[in-house]
Every structure is written in C-alpha cells, then in structure tokens.
Amino acid sequence: MESARTPVVSGWFTEDGPDGAGFRLLGTRCSACAAVFFPREDAYCRNPHCPGDGLLAEVPLSPRGRVWSFTDGRYRPPAPYVSDPDAPWEPYTLVAVELEAEGMVVLGQTVPGVTVADLAVGMEVEVVGGVLNEDPQTGTAWTTWRFRPAGGSA
C-alpha cells in the first residue's frame, strides 16, 4: 500500500509532479514594499519599513540557491522532539541556503546521504521534496523540503 503524501505544514510548499519534480517552496510577497517572506505570512507585512497596508500574495520561491552555512546533527534532540527511542539515531545534515532571486536564507535538511563533507559555502543547491516521517498505522508519509547539490538526484 502506497502512503498518502501529506505536507508537514500546509501551504509552505507545493509538489507539482511525481518524485518532487516541480517542487517549490511557497512564500508571500507584499504588494506595497515587495518584501518576500518564508515561512509565509498571511496576516500583515513583517517589514518594519513598509510604507503601507500592502496585500500579501503567494509566490513560488527560487528553486536554487547557494550554501550560506551548514552543520550536522549527531544526537537525538530532547523533548518535545518526537522520535522512537528504540530506533537507532541517524545523523542528518542541516544547511542554510541563500535563495537566488529573493536573497533570503532558508534552513532545511539535506537529502539522505549528503553529509557536511559533501558541502561547501557558496556551492549551488536545489530544493526538492522529501519524506520526514512515515506512519504505517495511518498510511501517511509526512513530506517536507530538502536540499541537494544542484543537478543531483533525490
């Protein structure tokens, strides 16, 4: 049985095609000052220098960016992080990526198999869809975004 793909946070990204093809993070842009936000903002412009009450419109964010910083997580985070204490802990890599057009930095995990040894500041990466967790009891695959070296496979 195939798992139902469910975003961990609704409205933060879109998966337009199979296997994450066309995957994009979704932000919002203020019509008054053109500031772009991620995570998205739906209530008001967070720019303190905004000249007015602009409308906020959903915008797809750049699919590529450059590594701004990175690190690895080699320990199981404490509560309230939820994980199976009986399952072996697997290290993961976190990366801060400056998106090309927006000039904003977005955090995320890398795809499985990409370690800190595979990354360098300034390296081009792309955002792709990934599975954060699968719940076999409900048949749900909780999806999120990940980063991989540009031109790589997910």
Buried (B, 14 or more C-beta within 10 A) or exposed (E): EEBEEEBEEEEBBBBEEEEBEEBBBBBBBBEBBEBBBBEBBEEEBEBEEBEEEBEBEEBBBBBBBBBBEBEBEEEEEEEEEEEEEEEEEEEBBBBBBBBEEBEBBBBBBBBBEBEBEBBEEEBEBBBBBBBEEEEEEEEBBBBBBBBBBEEBEB
